[in-house]
Amino acid sequence: MEVQLKYKSLFEKGKHTEAIQLLMKQKDQFDPAIYHYNLGVNLAFVNELPLSRYHLEKAQNLGFKSIKSQASLEKVKDDLGVIGVEDKSSFSEHVVSYSLDASIATGVNISLVLLLLFLIKLKSISKTWLKIIIPLVCFLPLLGQYYIQRNFNHAIALEKLEVLRGPSTIFEQTQEVIPGMSFITSGIAGEWTYIYSPSSHRGWIKNKGYLEL
């Protein structure tokens, strides 16, 4: 409790650098989501915007969601100039992003609802092959989300990242990820990581200069 009171005092006095140091030193004294939110807010005050965004996004991933936390995140994104740059242009990108943001319970619930609907309609299904195939289809949302969460990741760029056409410096640069930008990775080849989304930035980046959520 004493640590939290000391942090509150530092924050209210505008001593954000000291507040950051206290948070990092006493990390285990704070709830993980609160820790990331507080760190993100203070980093914004000292103009460490890319890192600020990472911690604010991490706080939301851990369940700390409120009007205030969303406003803080949107303010940082606006200051970074990433709004609009990260727009997803395809249905598959939206599906992957949603699957990463949602808990695995979401996939379970959708599959159970589909299975329940199948059981209700079971008597009206006469073909045996449909009775075998449909239950398998019911579990596709769960299996799909599991696959996505194992093979894709949200990430935040901490610095400017060059996007190349292939996983080697022999390939030409096709795009550039700006500091603070969010993107989705899928696949690693040695020292290189593939950007899946946004599609405008698809290509390969070095395995550094960013943090995965």
N, C-alpha and C positions, 0 to 999 in steps of 0.2 A: 504493500500500500504506500509505503514511504517513497518508493521509486516512482510510482504513478503521480504522486503529489509533486515530486521534484520536476518530473517531466512537464506537468501542467503549468508549473510556475515558470519554467524556461520558455515554454511556448507562448504564454500570455505576455511575457516580457519581450518577445520578439527575438530571443536568443536561439535562433533556429539551428545554427551550426552546433552549439552545445547540446541542443535537444537531439539532434541526429547522433551525436557521439554517445549520448546517454542511452538512446534506443538500441544502438548497435552493441553497446557494452552489456546492457541488461535485457537483451532480447528474450531470454527465458522467463522474464517477469511479466510479459505481456501475452495476451491471447494472440495467436499467429495472425489472424485477420486484422486485429486492431494494430498490431505491430507494423504490418505492411502499410496500412492506411496512414498511420501517424508518420511513418518514414516518408511515404509518398508526398504528403502535404508539406512537410518541412523541406524536402528536397526541391519542391516547386518554389518555395520562398527563397532558396539560395540559387535558383536558376539552373538546377541540375534536372532539366525537364525530361530527357529520355529515361533516366533512371527513376524519376518521379512517376512517370507513366507506368513503368514496369511494376512498381510497388502498388500503385493504385489499382491496376488491373489484377494483380495477385490477390489483393484484399477482396476484390469482388469474386474472384474464383474460389476463395475460401469461405464465401457466404456473407461477407460484409457489404450489403447493398442497401442504400438509402438515398433519399433525394439529395442529401448533402454530399455523399460520396460520389454519386453520379455527376453532380455539378462540378466537383473538384476535378474529376477525370475529364469531363468535357472541356473545362477551362484549359487544362494542360494540353489536350489534343488540339485545341484552337490555337494556343500559343506556339505549338510545334508546327502548325501548318499541315497536318496530316489528314484533316477532314476532307473527304472527297478522293484523296489519293488511294485510300485503302478499299474503295468500293468494290464489291464482288459483282461480277457481270454474268455469272452462270448459276443455274439451279444447283449444280453439283457443289459449287463453292459454298453456297448457303447451307446445304445439307451437312457438309463437313464442318463448317464453323459452328452450326447449331449442335451437332453431335459432340463436339469438343467442349462446348459450354455447358451442356446438360449433363446431369449425373447419370450413371448407368441405370439407375432406377427408372429413368424416363423410357429407355429402351425396353426394360422389363415390363413396365405398365402397358406400353403400346402393344407388345406381343401378347400379353395376357388378355387385353381387350379383344384383339383379333381372334385369339383362340376361343374366347367366350362366345363371340359371334358365330364362329364356326360350329361350336357345340350346339348352339341354338338352332342353327340351320341344318344340322347333321341328318335329321330324318328326311329332309327334302332332297338330299343329295343321293342320287341313285348309283352313280358310277363309282366303282371301287377305287380307281386310280385317282379320282378327285379327293376321295377321303384320305388318301395317303399324301398327296401333294400339298393340299391346302394347309394341314397342320405345320408342314415344313416351311411353307411361305409365311405363316404367322410369326415364325421366329426370326425372319429376316431383319426386322428393325433392331432387335437385340444383337444379333450377330454382326450386323453392319456397324452399329455404334461401337461394339467391342473392337472390331477391326480398325475403325477410324481412330479410336483412342489409343490403340497400340502403335499405329503407324504414322499419325499426324500430330503436330504440335503447334500451338500458338507461340509466337516469339515477338520480342520487341527489340528493335535495333538501337544500340547505344551510340553508334557512330555511323558515318556514311559507309555503305556497303556497295561494292561493285558487283553487279549481276552479269555473269558470263553465260554464253550459249552452252558451254559444256564444262565438266569438272576438271579444268586445267587452264593454266594461264595462256595456253596456245590459242584458246578460243577468244573470240571478240566479245567486248562488253556490249550488252544490249539494253541495259537499264541500270538504274541506281536507286538504292533504298536510302531514304533520308533518315537522319537520327530521330528516334521516337516513333517511327512507323511500325505498325503491327503487320505481321504476315504469318502465313501458315507453311510450315516445313513438312516435307515428306520424302525421306530417303537420304542416306549418307553414302558418299563414295570417297573413302579415305579422308582427306582434309577438307572435303567439300560437302555442302548441304544443298538440297534442292528446294527452291521456293515453289510451292504449289499455288498459293493464292496470296495476293490478287493476281489474276491471270495476266495483267499488264506487266507484272514483274517476274514472270516465271523464268527460271534459270538457276544457275549455280552460284553460291557464295561461299567464301571461306568459313570454316567452323570457328569463327571468332567475331567479336564486335556486336554480339547480341545475346540476349538471355531468353530461355524458353520458360513459359509460364507453367 
